[in-house]
């Protein structure tokens, strides 16, 4: 074992804390909800126009994130 060897727990850094299923699923769900709210609001045509793209992005994100390890 070399002197610079660190346990795998220490080597796991910020990426493992951020790229976890729970927070990413919550973000995807929030994006989907925002897209639905944008779809239902009667005030802005721009928000309405982007609502489908927002909802689809959240759905694709949720599908991909559901494959990430716990």
Biotite code that builds the C-alpha atoms (Angstrom):
import biotite.structure as struc

atoms = struc.array([
    struc.Atom([0.000, 0.000, 0.000], chain_id="A", res_id=1, res_name="UNK", atom_name="CA", element="C"),
    struc.Atom([1.466, 3.344, -0.972], chain_id="A", res_id=2, res_name="UNK", atom_name="CA", element="C"),
    struc.Atom([1.726, 6.375, 1.288], chain_id="A", res_id=3, res_name="UNK", atom_name="CA", element="C"),
    struc.Atom([-0.723, 8.420, -0.799], chain_id="A", res_id=4, res_name="UNK", atom_name="CA", element="C"),
    struc.Atom([-3.430, 5.776, -0.781], chain_id="A", res_id=5, res_name="UNK", atom_name="CA", element="C"),
    struc.Atom([-6.665, 7.091, 0.669], chain_id="A", res_id=6, res_name="UNK", atom_name="CA", element="C"),
    struc.Atom([-9.734, 5.095, 1.537], chain_id="A", res_id=7, res_name="UNK", atom_name="CA", element="C"),
    struc.Atom([-12.426, 5.058, -1.118], chain_id="A", res_id=8, res_name="UNK", atom_name="CA", element="C"),
    struc.Atom([-14.771, 6.872, 1.250], chain_id="A", res_id=9, res_name="UNK", atom_name="CA", element="C"),
    struc.Atom([-12.409, 9.845, 1.388], chain_id="A", res_id=10, res_name="UNK", atom_name="CA", element="C"),
    struc.Atom([-11.904, 9.876, -2.387], chain_id="A", res_id=11, res_name="UNK", atom_name="CA", element="C"),
    struc.Atom([-15.611, 10.183, -2.942], chain_id="A", res_id=12, res_name="UNK", atom_name="CA", element="C"),
    struc.Atom([-16.152, 13.876, -2.830], chain_id="A", res_id=13, res_name="UNK", atom_name="CA", element="C"),
    struc.Atom([-18.700, 16.419, -3.691], chain_id="A", res_id=14, res_name="UNK", atom_name="CA", element="C"),
    struc.Atom([-19.851, 14.559, -6.805], chain_id="A", res_id=15, res_name="UNK", atom_name="CA", element="C"),
    struc.Atom([-21.137, 11.610, -4.799], chain_id="A", res_id=16, res_name="UNK", atom_name="CA", element="C"),
    struc.Atom([-22.954, 13.880, -2.380], chain_id="A", res_id=17, res_name="UNK", atom_name="CA", element="C"),
    struc.Atom([-24.597, 15.940, -5.122], chain_id="A", res_id=18, res_name="UNK", atom_name="CA", element="C"),
    struc.Atom([-25.199, 13.244, -7.731], chain_id="A", res_id=19, res_name="UNK", atom_name="CA", element="C"),
    struc.Atom([-27.492, 11.108, -5.638], chain_id="A", res_id=20, res_name="UNK", atom_name="CA", element="C"),
    struc.Atom([-30.947, 9.941, -6.546], chain_id="A", res_id=21, res_name="UNK", atom_name="CA", element="C"),
    struc.Atom([-32.908, 11.754, -3.830], chain_id="A", res_id=22, res_name="UNK", atom_name="CA", element="C"),
    struc.Atom([-31.931, 15.374, -4.522], chain_id="A", res_id=23, res_name="UNK", atom_name="CA", element="C"),
    struc.Atom([-31.949, 14.896, -8.298], chain_id="A", res_id=24, res_name="UNK", atom_name="CA", element="C"),
    struc.Atom([-35.408, 13.292, -8.245], chain_id="A", res_id=25, res_name="UNK", atom_name="CA", element="C"),
    struc.Atom([-36.658, 16.200, -6.142], chain_id="A", res_id=26, res_name="UNK", atom_name="CA", element="C"),
    struc.Atom([-35.213, 18.678, -8.652], chain_id="A", res_id=27, res_name="UNK", atom_name="CA", element="C"),
    struc.Atom([-36.776, 16.801, -11.582], chain_id="A", res_id=28, res_name="UNK", atom_name="CA", element="C"),
    struc.Atom([-40.150, 16.719, -9.837], chain_id="A", res_id=29, res_name="UNK", atom_name="CA", element="C"),
    struc.Atom([-39.916, 20.457, -9.167], chain_id="A", res_id=30, res_name="UNK", atom_name="CA", element="C"),
    struc.Atom([-39.146, 21.115, -12.845], chain_id="A", res_id=31, res_name="UNK", atom_name="CA", element="C"),
    struc.Atom([-42.140, 19.006, -13.908], chain_id="A", res_id=32, res_name="UNK", atom_name="CA", element="C"),
    struc.Atom([-44.389, 20.895, -11.467], chain_id="A", res_id=33, res_name="UNK", atom_name="CA", element="C"),
    struc.Atom([-43.075, 24.223, -12.758], chain_id="A", res_id=34, res_name="UNK", atom_name="CA", element="C"),
    struc.Atom([-43.894, 23.144, -16.313], chain_id="A", res_id=35, res_name="UNK", atom_name="CA", element="C"),
    struc.Atom([-47.456, 22.237, -15.324], chain_id="A", res_id=36, res_name="UNK", atom_name="CA", element="C"),
    struc.Atom([-47.907, 25.571, -13.526], chain_id="A", res_id=37, res_name="UNK", atom_name="CA", element="C"),
    struc.Atom([-46.559, 27.354, -16.604], chain_id="A", res_id=38, res_name="UNK", atom_name="CA", element="C"),
    struc.Atom([-49.106, 25.462, -18.697], chain_id="A", res_id=39, res_name="UNK", atom_name="CA", element="C"),
    struc.Atom([-52.049, 26.476, -16.525], chain_id="A", res_id=40, res_name="UNK", atom_name="CA", element="C"),
    struc.Atom([-51.295, 30.161, -15.951], chain_id="A", res_id=41, res_name="UNK", atom_name="CA", element="C"),
    struc.Atom([-53.303, 32.624, -18.088], chain_id="A", res_id=42, res_name="UNK", atom_name="CA", element="C"),
    struc.Atom([-50.972, 35.647, -17.990], chain_id="A", res_id=43, res_name="UNK", atom_name="CA", element="C"),
    struc.Atom([-47.870, 35.055, -20.102], chain_id="A", res_id=44, res_name="UNK", atom_name="CA", element="C"),
    struc.Atom([-47.780, 33.556, -23.564], chain_id="A", res_id=45, res_name="UNK", atom_name="CA", element="C"),
    struc.Atom([-44.011, 33.069, -23.267], chain_id="A", res_id=46, res_name="UNK", atom_name="CA", element="C"),
    struc.Atom([-44.375, 30.910, -20.156], chain_id="A", res_id=47, res_name="UNK", atom_name="CA", element="C"),
    struc.Atom([-47.146, 28.957, -21.838], chain_id="A", res_id=48, res_name="UNK", atom_name="CA", element="C"),
    struc.Atom([-44.967, 28.453, -24.905], chain_id="A", res_id=49, res_name="UNK", atom_name="CA", element="C"),
    struc.Atom([-42.100, 27.007, -22.834], chain_id="A", res_id=50, res_name="UNK", atom_name="CA", element="C"),
    struc.Atom([-44.306, 24.840, -20.612], chain_id="A", res_id=51, res_name="UNK", atom_name="CA", element="C"),
    struc.Atom([-44.170, 21.720, -22.793], chain_id="A", res_id=52, res_name="UNK", atom_name="CA", element="C"),
    struc.Atom([-40.393, 21.892, -23.162], chain_id="A", res_id=53, res_name="UNK", atom_name="CA", element="C"),
    struc.Atom([-40.001, 22.383, -19.399], chain_id="A", res_id=54, res_name="UNK", atom_name="CA", element="C"),
    struc.Atom([-42.281, 19.472, -18.563], chain_id="A", res_id=55, res_name="UNK", atom_name="CA", element="C"),
    struc.Atom([-40.548, 17.222, -21.081], chain_id="A", res_id=56, res_name="UNK", atom_name="CA", element="C"),
    struc.Atom([-37.115, 18.176, -19.736], chain_id="A", res_id=57, res_name="UNK", atom_name="CA", element="C"),
    struc.Atom([-38.217, 17.343, -16.196], chain_id="A", res_id=58, res_name="UNK", atom_name="CA", element="C"),
    struc.Atom([-39.678, 14.032, -17.322], chain_id="A", res_id=59, res_name="UNK", atom_name="CA", element="C"),
    struc.Atom([-36.528, 13.023, -19.207], chain_id="A", res_id=60, res_name="UNK", atom_name="CA", element="C"),
    struc.Atom([-34.408, 14.117, -16.256], chain_id="A", res_id=61, res_name="UNK", atom_name="CA", element="C"),
    struc.Atom([-36.528, 12.056, -13.861], chain_id="A", res_id=62, res_name="UNK", atom_name="CA", element="C"),
    struc.Atom([-36.255, 9.004, -16.122], chain_id="A", res_id=63, res_name="UNK", atom_name="CA", element="C"),
    struc.Atom([-32.470, 9.296, -16.301], chain_id="A", res_id=64, res_name="UNK", atom_name="CA", element="C"),
    struc.Atom([-32.072, 10.019, -12.594], chain_id="A", res_id=65, res_name="UNK", atom_name="CA", element="C"),
    struc.Atom([-34.160, 7.004, -11.652], chain_id="A", res_id=66, res_name="UNK", atom_name="CA", element="C"),
    struc.Atom([-31.329, 4.871, -13.066], chain_id="A", res_id=67, res_name="UNK", atom_name="CA", element="C"),
    struc.Atom([-28.698, 6.505, -10.799], chain_id="A", res_id=68, res_name="UNK", atom_name="CA", element="C"),
    struc.Atom([-27.590, 4.484, -7.793], chain_id="A", res_id=69, res_name="UNK", atom_name="CA", element="C"),
    struc.Atom([-29.053, 5.221, -4.411], chain_id="A", res_id=70, res_name="UNK", atom_name="CA", element="C"),
])
